[in-house]
Amino acid sequence: MYLIIKSKLGLAFKAIRQNELEAKMIDINTAKYRLIAFVISTFFAGLAGGLYAQSIQYIQNFIFAPYYSFLPLMMSVIGSLGTIEGQVIGAVIIRAIESYPPSVDSALDSLLHPLFPSVSHVGPPLRMLGLGVFFIAIVIFAPQGLAPLIKKAYNYLRRSPAEKKHNER
């Protein structure tokens, strides 16, 4: 993917993403490059689906639920759209939120079961609610995603004490 982004093809993709009309004006065949982008994305989606099917060794219809369709989009938005490191950050954060310790589920059940006696297991719905609230907070307070914030924090922590002292003046 990195090689595609850094090639002439990647430059055409970036030009189309920035402004399709200007890309057409400089003689970039946008229909051709959109088709190429579609083929590349379907290749990676098929590869991911094949690897997923191989890893679980059994396909059930619940994986076609809307939740699993929107999960990659949420990972992309939370991490940062358009960057590879953003996708990785988003995937790690979503998976961390989804797989919080089961002891929290049992604590929530014992706490909320008296309030909602007809609901037998409260943990997974609350987990999805928490994920939705986190997603909305990211969209409102960090519209570029978390990758730029993490980069800024890393660069700030990486600076030497002399640079920090100079910038504080």
C-alpha positions in Angstrom: 0.0 0.0 0.0 2.9 2.3 0.8 4.4 1.8 -2.6 1.0 2.6 -4.3 0.7 5.8 -2.3 4.2 7.0 -3.2 3.9 6.1 -6.9 2.4 8.1 -9.8 -0.9 6.2 -9.2 -0.9 7.5 -5.6 -0.3 11.1 -6.8 -3.3 10.7 -9.1 -5.4 9.4 -6.2 -4.4 12.3 -4.1 -5.2 14.8 -6.8 -8.7 13.3 -7.3 -9.3 13.2 -3.5 -8.3 16.9 -3.2 -10.3 18.3 -6.1 -11.7 16.1 -8.8 -12.5 19.0 -11.2 -8.9 20.2 -11.1 -7.7 16.7 -11.6 -9.8 16.5 -14.7 -8.4 19.8 -15.9 -4.8 18.5 -15.7 -5.8 15.5 -17.8 -6.2 12.9 -15.2 -8.7 10.3 -16.3 -10.7 10.2 -13.0 -13.0 7.4 -14.2 -10.0 5.2 -14.8 -8.4 6.0 -11.5 -11.6 5.5 -9.6 -12.0 2.1 -11.2 -8.4 1.2 -10.2 -9.1 2.4 -6.7 -12.2 0.2 -6.6 -10.3 -2.8 -7.8 -7.5 -2.3 -5.2 -10.0 -1.9 -2.4 -12.0 -5.0 -3.4 -8.7 -6.9 -3.6 -7.8 -6.0 0.0 -11.4 -6.6 1.2 -11.4 -10.0 -0.4 -8.0 -10.8 1.1 -9.2 -9.7 4.5 -12.4 -11.8 4.2 -10.4 -14.8 3.1 -8.0 -14.5 6.0 -10.8 -14.0 8.4 -12.6 -17.1 7.2 -9.4 -19.0 7.5 -8.8 -17.9 11.0 -12.3 -18.7 12.4 -12.7 -21.8 10.1 -16.5 -21.4 10.1 -18.7 -18.6 8.6 -21.9 -17.7 10.3 -24.4 -15.1 9.1 -24.0 -12.8 12.2 -20.8 -11.4 10.6 -22.9 -9.7 8.0 -24.7 -7.6 10.7 -24.6 -3.8 10.3 -22.3 -3.6 13.4 -19.6 -5.5 11.6 -20.1 -3.4 8.4 -19.6 -0.1 10.2 -16.8 -1.3 12.4 -14.0 -0.6 9.8 -15.4 2.8 9.2 -15.4 3.6 12.9 -11.8 2.4 13.1 -10.8 4.7 10.3 -12.6 7.8 11.6 -11.3 7.3 15.2 -7.7 6.7 14.0 -7.5 9.2 11.1 -8.8 9.1 7.6 -6.1 8.9 4.9 -3.2 7.7 7.0 -2.0 4.2 7.5 -1.0 4.8 11.1 -4.4 6.2 11.8 -6.0 3.0 10.7 -3.8 0.9 13.0 -4.5 3.3 15.9 -8.2 3.1 15.3 -8.2 -0.7 15.1 -6.2 -1.0 18.3 -8.4 1.4 20.2 -11.7 -0.3 19.1 -10.4 -3.7 19.9 -9.2 -2.5 23.3 -12.7 -1.1 24.0 -14.4 -4.2 22.7 -12.4 -6.6 24.8 -12.3 -5.0 28.2 -12.2 -7.5 31.0 -15.2 -9.7 31.5 -15.1 -8.8 35.2 -16.4 -5.4 34.2 -19.4 -7.2 32.6 -20.2 -9.1 35.7 -19.8 -6.0 37.8 -22.2 -4.1 35.5 -24.6 -7.0 35.6 -24.8 -7.1 39.4 -25.1 -3.3 39.5 -27.7 -2.8 36.8 -29.7 -6.1 37.0 -31.9 -4.7 39.9 -32.7 -1.7 37.7 -33.4 -3.7 34.5 -34.6 -7.1 35.6 -35.9 -8.1 32.2 -32.5 -7.7 30.7 -30.4 -10.8 31.5 -27.0 -9.6 30.3 -26.3 -5.8 30.3 -22.6 -5.8 29.4 -22.5 -6.1 25.6 -25.2 -3.5 25.0 -23.4 -1.1 27.3 -20.1 -1.8 25.6 -21.7 -0.8 22.2 -23.2 2.3 23.8 -19.9 3.2 25.2 -18.3 2.7 21.8 -20.9 4.9 20.2 -20.4 7.7 22.8 -16.6 7.5 22.3 -17.1 7.7 18.5 -19.3 10.8 18.8 -16.8 12.4 21.2 -14.0 11.8 18.7 -16.0 13.2 15.8 -16.9 16.3 17.8 -13.6 17.0 19.6 -11.0 15.5 17.3 -12.4 15.6 13.8 -9.1 14.7 12.2 -8.9 11.5 14.4 -6.5 10.5 17.1 -3.4 10.0 15.0 -2.5 13.8 14.8 -3.0 14.1 18.5 -0.8 11.2 19.2 1.9 12.6 16.9 1.8 16.0 18.6 2.1 14.3 22.0 5.0 12.2 20.8 6.8 15.2 19.4 6.2 17.2 22.6 7.5 14.4 24.8 10.5 13.8 22.4 11.8 17.3 22.7 14.8 18.0 24.8 14.4 20.0 28.1 16.4 22.9 26.5 13.9 23.1 23.6 11.0 23.0 26.1 12.5 25.8 28.2 13.1 27.9 25.0 9.6 27.5 23.8 8.1 28.4 27.1 9.6 31.9 27.0 
